Amino acid sequence: MGSKAMRRIAKELAACHANPVPSLSVEAVSDDDLKHWQGKHAHIQPASDRETVG
């Protein structure tokens, strides 16, 4: 790899370290919130119910 490519990669890596992705937080939801979400997204099949493609 040429030095120009290495400088570009180093610059991009430095930018990533300067602007890290904020950590995600998880909040507990109430049963009402869960039931509302399930009702709103009832058309989405859980991954375990989907057919596997082999």
SVG drawing of the C-alpha trace seen along z (x, -y; Angstrom):
<svg xmlns="http://www.w3.org/2000/svg" viewBox="-52 -14 57 40">
<polyline fill="none" stroke="black" stroke-width="0.4" points="0.0,0.0 1.4,-3.4 2.2,-6.1 -0.6,-8.3 -3.2,-5.5 -1.6,-5.0 -1.9,-8.8 -5.5,-8.7 -6.3,-5.7 -4.5,-7.3 -6.5,-10.5 -9.8,-8.6 -8.8,-6.5 -7.9,-9.7 -11.3,-11.2 -13.1,-8.1 -11.2,-8.3 -12.0,-12.0 -15.7,-11.5 -16.7,-8.1 -20.2,-6.8 -22.1,-7.6 -23.0,-4.6 -26.5,-3.4 -28.6,-3.1 -31.4,-0.7 -34.5,-1.6 -36.9,0.8 -40.3,0.6 -43.7,1.2 -46.0,4.1 -48.3,1.5 -45.5,0.2 -44.6,3.7 -48.2,4.6 -48.6,1.4 -45.4,2.2 -46.4,5.8 -49.8,4.6 -48.2,2.0 -45.7,4.5 -47.7,7.7 -47.0,8.2 -43.2,8.7 -42.3,12.4 -39.8,13.3 -36.6,14.6 -37.3,18.1 -40.5,18.3 -38.9,17.5 -37.9,20.2 -34.2,20.7 -32.6,20.6 -30.1,23.3"/>
</svg>
